[in-house]
Amino acid sequence: MKEFLPIKREEAIKKIAEYFRTTNSETVGIVFEKQRDATAFLDEVKKNLDKGRVWNKKSIESNTNTRVVTDNCRNPIRILSGWSCSKLFIEQKCFEKHSEDFYKTCICPQCALNPDNVENYLIID
């Protein structure tokens, strides 16, 4: 199981956009402290996607699944613990504030997946 690898914001945007171009049906988790920051981030991802994708501020629909978790979710840690995300992208500020919870509730549920296919990223500026 890989730990959280640091990734620049620009690289994370490209990586997520490229992921959504695939036909993979695994789930990606995107975690930000503030909804406005997540929205701005997803708007950047949107610019890198082809036209014709179904889009709203909380999820990207194609042949993929996306879980966006921010401060306005009732219980972000409980939400994430119920999903097995093959890729998890977490904003640095959010990670620093809730790092213990991420290790307890995100890494553990992902252990059921093939560790070689799991990627955990910490989005840094």
C-alpha positions in Angstrom: 0.0 0.0 0.0 1.5 3.3 -1.1 1.5 6.2 1.3 0.3 9.7 0.2 2.7 11.0 -2.4 3.1 14.7 -2.9 1.9 16.1 -6.2 1.7 19.6 -7.5 -1.7 21.0 -8.1 -1.1 21.3 -11.9 0.0 17.7 -12.1 -3.0 16.5 -10.0 -5.4 18.4 -12.4 -3.7 16.7 -15.4 -3.7 13.3 -13.7 -7.4 13.4 -12.8 -8.4 14.7 -16.2 -6.5 11.9 -17.9 -8.1 9.4 -15.5 -11.5 10.5 -16.6 -10.6 9.9 -20.2 -10.2 6.2 -19.5 -13.0 3.6 -19.4 -12.0 2.6 -15.9 -14.9 2.1 -13.5 -12.9 2.4 -10.2 -13.6 5.3 -7.8 -11.5 8.5 -7.3 -11.8 10.5 -4.1 -11.1 14.2 -4.1 -10.9 15.8 -0.6 -10.7 19.5 0.1 -11.2 21.5 3.2 -13.5 24.1 1.6 -16.2 23.6 -1.1 -15.1 26.7 -3.0 -11.5 25.3 -3.3 -12.8 22.0 -4.5 -15.1 23.8 -7.0 -12.2 25.8 -8.4 -10.0 22.7 -8.6 -12.7 20.8 -10.5 -13.3 23.7 -12.8 -9.6 23.3 -13.8 -10.1 19.6 -14.3 -13.1 20.4 -16.5 -10.9 22.6 -18.8 -8.8 19.6 -19.5 -11.7 17.3 -20.4 -13.4 16.9 -23.7 -16.7 18.6 -24.3 -19.7 16.4 -23.9 -18.9 15.2 -20.4 -21.8 15.5 -18.0 -20.7 17.8 -15.3 -21.7 19.4 -12.0 -19.9 20.8 -9.0 -19.8 17.7 -6.9 -19.2 14.9 -9.4 -17.9 14.1 -12.8 -19.9 11.5 -14.7 -18.5 9.4 -17.5 -17.4 5.8 -17.2 -15.9 6.6 -13.8 -17.0 7.4 -10.3 -15.9 10.4 -8.3 -16.4 11.2 -4.7 -15.8 14.9 -3.7 -15.6 15.4 0.0 -15.5 18.9 1.6 -16.4 20.9 4.7 -20.1 20.9 3.9 -20.4 17.1 4.0 -22.0 15.9 7.2 -19.4 13.4 8.1 -16.5 13.3 5.6 -14.5 10.6 7.4 -17.5 8.3 7.6 -18.3 8.9 3.9 -14.8 8.1 2.8 -14.6 5.0 5.0 -17.4 3.4 3.1 -15.7 3.7 -0.3 -12.7 1.9 -1.7 -11.0 4.6 -3.8 -8.4 3.4 -6.2 -7.1 6.9 -6.3 -7.3 9.5 -3.5 -6.3 13.2 -3.9 -6.2 15.2 -0.8 -5.5 19.0 -0.4 -2.5 19.7 1.8 -4.4 22.0 4.2 -7.1 19.4 4.7 -4.6 16.6 5.1 -2.6 18.5 7.8 -5.8 19.1 9.7 -7.2 15.6 9.5 -4.2 13.4 8.8 -4.9 10.9 11.6 -8.4 10.4 10.3 -7.2 9.8 6.8 -4.8 7.2 7.8 -7.3 5.4 10.0 -10.3 5.6 7.6 -9.0 6.0 4.1 -5.9 3.8 3.9 -7.5 0.9 5.8 -10.6 0.6 3.5 -8.4 0.7 0.5 -6.4 -2.3 1.7 -9.0 -4.6 0.2 -7.9 -3.4 -3.3 -4.8 -4.6 -5.0 -2.1 -2.4 -3.4 -0.4 -2.0 -6.8 -3.5 -0.3 -8.2 -4.0 2.2 -5.3 -2.6 5.7 -5.5 -2.8 8.2 -2.7 -1.8 11.8 -3.5 -1.3 14.9 -1.4 -2.0 18.0 -3.4 0.7 20.7 -2.7 1.1 24.2 -4.0 
